[in-house]
Amino acid sequence: MSARFTPDWLEGHRVDVSTLRRTDIVGIGHVLAEIDSLVARLRDPARAAAMGVEPPRGILLWGEPGLGKTLVARYVAASLGSGDVPFYEVSADELSPDRIRGAMRYLAERHPRSILYIDECDTFGMARDYPGHDPETRLLLTATLAALDGLTATAGPVVIASSNRPPGHLDRALVRAGRLGFKVRFDAPDEDERIELLALFTRAMPLEPGIDWRHAARLTRGKSPADLRQIVDDAAGLALAADRDEVAEHDIVDAIRRDGQIEPEDTLDLAALHRIAIHEAGHVAICVALRGGRWVYSVRLGPLGGATAYGDETVPLAGRPDDETRDSLAVNFGGIAAEMAVLAEGTSGGSSDVSSATQTALGRISAGLTDDPAPLDLDWLDKNVAASLKETLAGALVAPLAAARARAIAIVGANVEAIRRFAATLEAAGELTGEALGDAIADAGFVAADR
């Protein structure tokens, strides 16, 4: 990080964004309203000031990798007028204290209306007691804080930074108002957004008619736009390898399998496959008993584990009612409960389910849905949680998790034969979605639970 600033270095990172349009921002519609609000304030800061609004000069885009943060940063510059608002894109690992100070001075003097985009600022921007810090990252963080303090509401460059970590993991001084105070969260695209992305990525491809894109979208829950792009490219490669001129639906599904959803059957140990099928059938039993068969829309097997996708993705997690959240806690315990009931012994395969249940239960605390303990913003606490508070939190989680486990055990106990029937169908198919999944659920004959 001892690299020196030179104008040539910064100008070498200038990116032409003149051809970028709003229609190019696909699959992340959940951020566009916030971005439109931001652009409206930045486009005419004098008008915003006349309305008593202070345009933000520091912006944080945060979320998992591959969700379009860099694309959106470029779009902001393009929306402000690319000819008059140059866009500079630098990676955090290229920065040094001299370079961040020099870049801010240079832009203020030469391009007062400009955007400096710092990719992956969490490389140096973690909280100051973060054990991964070293003397160089601490110096860079301090220099960045000082440079951001030089920003004014109506003149000088706008700084946009991206982070793969939530704001609560970053240094509080970095993400406070006046520095990177305007924050935009990026989530994985929902089902409709994935359909939109798949249509975009296959726009120039020759396709067989009748591809069910909603089916493909449901099989790719949690995938980023970058993941979907790779899947589409892999599907085209499969068609080329088979000497076909069009991409078929089975190419798309096979590409999803190659991406890690499902492995070829001949790589599976049959005893392990049976156990995994029983485990997933347990999850399905809880879903059907509590919410009905339509709550489940995909069940898959693989050599290292399975996956049951359920819930309504059209409703954001934060907007789902608490009774649905508590039902999902029981679903988490359905897999290991089924192993114990059907196979008379369990495995450590339920550890990830327990982890998910714990996170959900903690989320209820941070959402203000519990009285004991009082609501807490757990993201801000992060690694600084005192031992006494950890004990309090652990104690508060025991009751809801124990209740969810007991609920799952009771439902599984009433559905042992149905679990066996569903698991046999799942073993034969490897993957159940759509009509085939509905038929398998109906044929299994799951018993509904009293609510």
Steps between C-alpha positions, in 0.01 A plus 500: 500500500801732471415585136515871417226701333548628146237649267592239239421222746151637568426588136589142413199394709251720320210297355272611216141456615337709225311207345350367826123537535246422770367213289840333543433465875317167509431261785551742788181701486494513880781760496384719212254712701779593741739569215242720323462701821876535526544607137222759529689670783841479338389612155395845620658567843398867495133410458529236770659757732215742430262231626707461816652169385873442529619268222715214631865512396593158636304186405539137608371217279506176697407137443639167386740490201353484151179695566574801278651759734762613249241522221276718715790729594572549129132562435495782757780675309328443165175642640677819604633560149805294407657778296511737794531247784804276453496164677813355662500140618775379734540183704565539872813288477655762268454782747748652743464800730681716242281378215166559675606848611648583159195370311262713705713814456543437126130447437399802708734719291459348152156333502286644780200306362634145489460159660773297667394138544694289753432130455504272808569767757464234771858404409610788725174633645421241766446614859827613656506213749464246217783246548572488127622859496871569462686833528455575127124445494460710815696785339288474184178506703615812688603672175166414339307644792696824472450514122126447534483784750607733219180437302240775483130476427508692170850465353779249462498133405239251613653188658321170449642197678394137485524240775428129520444547875201666672549856630502367856825318425672816376656775708226720642689817414514389135128438458361789704306788349728741316733222381354179352166583656265417211474119498339276239458129567525247214318168538501193277237535227159356574320256272355762261834681483675172419256443213584850376874429522475165323305668219769769473792257497337275237379786281760435230489119528307268271251323728265209457139620542307438817773537764340539845705789640305507825605141561862597436466802728364289783795263470744791542375653823776704666710527183654834408480659154860390444406141591207507256722633223740210555214247498371636169848483345541144628165403349610634161824304534304180562295560185814561295664186638194301390528653151165679532424849370247590769509502878235272651335505839691189608824687424396769748411241766823306440699823533329567834596150609860564400492816707464282808128444542498132403781258426483205257331200658800270454706713740256437784526242775155339509485473880597866534248592230222327693588685819507834318162424340350421843651821638352717223166319526495603866532866401220455247277332759524803729436743214192311381364443850528867596456692175379260232670347198522824305744640754762259358620548144825305462668199662840376381756235588880504477791292630575740785146597589165609367303823474136580561384840375184641653332827586373796300791691347266779384480613865826638644628310803455807721136528391391144578269451798650357816287184488663411168842567648426269792373231261830519313677425830312170520586424137869531589467211746292278270798336332677369809164408659424285195841330517439410864143382446550302179861383527524486881817707497608842386811653348678831525328599176252701704767744623441741213125489573566586864723786387222630275245471781732686735542783251123521452441510875766770539329691222181509703696665781653763272157563342351591839272196523616387844476645848781295655757607412414850386533562123863532389672604177727197475681622186643793690611284790677248272820372668475744788226308683587469868508151647211584732286613205585184306376297797179705507443452129572127521254468789233688305541266201454178695122522541399584137745250352393226740134572420571486126685170538218349707249618240701339221534171687123484557420570134758250376362236740158533336650479150757219510345294221433809288867599541607154380273522194615850407868409553467201264359725229774756559774234483373383164470850355798676662309827468134592536342826386176621351231244420724204588558646847128561551421143399767360735363701792144390426601134462697505827190597698652736755283576804434866582592629845280688742595865502 
